[in-house]
Amino acid sequence: MGRVSQAQAEENRRRVVDTASRLFREQGTHVSVADLMKAAGLTHGAFYKQFASKEALVDEVTAHVFDEIARGNAAGLERHDGQRDAAQRALIDAYLSVEHRDNAADGCPVAALAIDIARGPEGREARRTYAEGVADFAAFLAPAEAVAGGESVGSGEGGEGGLARLCTLVGALVLSRATQGSPLSEEILAAAHAALTEAG
């Protein structure tokens, strides 16, 4: 069998990262390399031609999914002509939806990866990337007046700063998934949505 071209190797690597980003969010980072490669349509042996270890893949996927968030937030601002409040409202509407609750594989990595990242050792690249990603996401959610005033991501009257907003979003999503199948699940989403949007 001939050697894989550089272009094909790069495509295979992208396929593994994309597949892992969905599986990790849906099932956790404990997904085996064998199951991951099967889902990607590649051989088990091909994994180690692309990645030094499973941990190296987790690091790369963590960076990948937070880049997705940053691109999505930038696109949201562009769609709303730079109107930060409108972009934030659209994000809140989508984040606290039943569709997002039911689609973990393509959903928010802050919620999906939190436990796995917390259980990993300190000093890991994935943990550093996760912390930076959380801070950036919170900064996007900060009230427009706080951003204009150069305040920290947690600033805001009544606990409505970016960090408080992000904690409300993520907490509500996690709880709604954990209670899925009971009326409480959608009540949680609605309550969090009201808490974040009533003032506006």
VENCORLIN-V298210 format. One record per helix or strand of 2 or more residues. SS is the DSSP state (@ for helix, = for strand). FROM is the first residue (numbers start at 1). LEN is the number of residues. If there is no record, write none. Layout:
# VENCORLIN-V298210
[[SS:FROM:LEN] [SS:FROM:LEN]]
This chain:
# VENCORLIN-V298210
[[@:6:22] [@:33:8] [@:44:7] [@:54:26] [@:84:12] [@:98:4] [@:104:3] [@:109:11] [@:125:17] [@:144:5] [@:157:3] [@:162:17] [@:183:15]]
